[in-house]
Amino acid sequence: MGPDRALPGENKSKPIKLTDIVKPFTLILLSCFLFSCDSHEVRQIAVDVPAGVQVPEEMVYIPAGEFIMGHKEEPRTRLGETVSSDAYLIDRYEVSREQYKKFQPQHTFSPKSALHPVTHISYSESLDYCKAYGKRLPTEIEWEKAARGTDGRKWPWRVFSDHPNNGFSGFTSEPVDKRKEWISPYGVYGMGHNVWEWIGEGYTYLGQPESERDQFKVIRGGLLQTHITIKFSPTYFRNWMAPESKLNFIGFRCAKDVV
Amino acid sequence: MEKPTKIKKDEAFQFIRRDFLKLLSFAGLSTLLPGRASAKDDWRNDKNIPKQYIQNRDLPDFHIRSANPFMGVDMGAWGLAIGGMVKNPVGLSYEDLFGLKMFSQVSRLKCVECWSAKAEWQGFQFSELVEMVQPDPAAKFVYIQSADSYYESFAIEELLRPRVLFVLRMNGKSLSKDHGYPLRLIAPYKYGYKNIKYITSIKFMDTRKRNYWANSGPYSVDGTIQPGIDHPLDYNKKPLPINGGEVFHFFDR
């Protein structure tokens, strides 16, 4: 305690008021809200969109600049280097089944799952979708920056939280706009949970054997499972998949250059 | 059912047998399952399983798992009944299955218990059966039953994927009793529990039925392998990350 410490017996003449207790409590509550210590609100990076740049409703503008990519203990990542990107646009949500049906009328789904991410889509099918809307698949740099912002965080929402387990081997997707509490610092949804997403790049890493090259595409940002648990995937985690795979846990989102 | 009028002598036996099996599949897929008689004992909650029964065994190369221990299929009574919403229900004998085009592949069986083991599998593709029975366009699912009272369900398209085989041979020999003799499924992108053994019937349906482990444990009907960790038996159970879908490791080659 510093010199401001009250002397013993000093407050004897001052009866404790209820407001003395309530005021600091309110302050703590308020600061919790502001600094998201209850994990319901992810602090957003303030972004100025330059004049003349049109940002479509369903996309987010990510400004040019540096960010921390990979993690030093994950040898197949960029090891926590500082990497820079140009400005770009990325879909706020994973592409939903409803949206995909507009592009591919044969696509069927139950009305209950209209807002769930589209799955069982191969790499080339996801690319075709993006191209049809003048977009493309994101690069790894673009995806990771949109997921973790600039402070090198492990989870899009910064603070660790346990995934509410839905049972081993029972992967269930959710509506793409459901989890506001798990958005990234740029306001992008579904970067650490829901489905894995096709990235427009092949899976390579330093020292990759010849036999592994040119076979797989990167997928990012879904749920990981062990025998009885389900975990979020860290923002720098790189998964890989044969491009023709159509699986229930892989979907995608698109990106676009800023013109 | 139409009676055959003229049959060449050398075709007679085969034709009559097929006719008989066809009749069998008409009579009811689930009630008249050949081989089922040998599974009348239910050992599911019993610890005193007779030694000669197929049952869970942790063998170093390939663990054996059995939902309901039984003596194995009685081949004198076994046949494969394919029916439900199809134009041509059929009953096939073991020999008939060897007349189908055989494919061979090396793939891993990945168990939800966190181990995997690889083998060379030989068998036929589901597309041949589909062609044979001609399902109603409204049929979207199949329900598969096995001689030990196990059951599984799939969307038809899941079984038409590449590298899904109805397997008759493993590592160059007929399937052993432990591994599902006479007929099992190998769907490498699904967890082991979906890879049903001792198959006796396949029924085409317009609704999806559940499966044994979704009804008896915390496992999904879908059972697609999720990204996580594998402990391959042939790699000293060393933990290795898997990316989901079919599990293979580069040391498999």
HADDOCK unambig.tbl for C-alpha pairs under 7 A between the chains (distance, minus, plus):
assign (segid A and resid 167 and name CA) (segid B and resid 218 and name CA) 5.88 0.50 0.50
assign (segid A and resid 168 and name CA) (segid B and resid 218 and name CA) 6.31 0.50 0.50
assign (segid A and resid 168 and name CA) (segid B and resid 219 and name CA) 6.08 0.50 0.50
assign (segid A and resid 169 and name CA) (segid B and resid 219 and name CA) 5.68 0.50 0.50
assign (segid A and resid 169 and name CA) (segid B and resid 220 and name CA) 5.79 0.50 0.50
assign (segid A and resid 169 and name CA) (segid B and resid 223 and name CA) 5.86 0.50 0.50
assign (segid A and resid 169 and name CA) (segid B and resid 226 and name CA) 6.74 0.50 0.50
assign (segid A and resid 170 and name CA) (segid B and resid 219 and name CA) 6.10 0.50 0.50
assign (segid A and resid 170 and name CA) (segid B and resid 220 and name CA) 4.62 0.50 0.50
assign (segid A and resid 224 and name CA) (segid B and resid 226 and name CA) 6.92 0.50 0.50
assign (segid A and resid 224 and name CA) (segid B and resid 227 and name CA) 5.27 0.50 0.50
assign (segid A and resid 224 and name CA) (segid B and resid 228 and name CA) 5.35 0.50 0.50
assign (segid A and resid 225 and name CA) (segid B and resid 226 and name CA) 6.21 0.50 0.50
assign (segid A and resid 225 and name CA) (segid B and resid 227 and name CA) 6.06 0.50 0.50
assign (segid A and resid 225 and name CA) (segid B and resid 228 and name CA) 4.93 0.50 0.50
assign (segid A and resid 226 and name CA) (segid B and resid 228 and name CA) 5.44 0.50 0.50
assign (segid A and resid 226 and name CA) (segid B and resid 229 and name CA) 6.21 0.50 0.50
assign (segid A and resid 227 and name CA) (segid B and resid 112 and name CA) 6.26 0.50 0.50
assign (segid A and resid 227 and name CA) (segid B and resid 113 and name CA) 6.47 0.50 0.50
assign (segid A and resid 227 and name CA) (segid B and resid 114 and name CA) 6.40 0.50 0.50
assign (segid A and resid 239 and name CA) (segid B and resid 243 and name CA) 5.93 0.50 0.50
assign (segid A and resid 240 and name CA) (segid B and resid 243 and name CA) 6.15 0.50 0.50
assign (segid A and resid 241 and name CA) (segid B and resid 243 and name CA) 6.77 0.50 0.50
